[in-house]
């Protein structure tokens, strides 16, 4: 069941599995660069990240989660096309072994 329309908050989730050769220092640098996009891209309202802490061991090698908040689906489009995001993606994508990206609109159960 898909939510329609372009308005309303959208969460942009990226699950990442990094290549083995990526050093902790490089990873820290990349995460700081990702977080800096909040100040560079007007439609990006918030950024959070974390690493897997589940005891279920169902992560399939995905170790990091990155969550960006946007005001609308149009805001996500503006982010994807923004020069600062394009420049960052050119650094970030090559170090990924695999990624899953999902955009969704948070929905409450009434």
C-alpha angles and dihedrals in degrees: 000000000000126000112235132215132046101250127090133052117317125196116211109203124191120187110197137199108186126209113263094243093062107112123221088245092055091046091052090050091051094048090051089050091050091050090049090063089077089070094040101047115056096203092054105091103175143003130201132169140179146160129254113277098167120133090205094081092217097124093110089217095308104134106170135052122198119190123190124183123215134182094234145345086269087057090056089050090051089050094050091050096042113115092230091056093045090051092047093046089055088061098037104044097057092060093054120101089190139344139192118202123192129174117199142165112236108241128191123217109235 
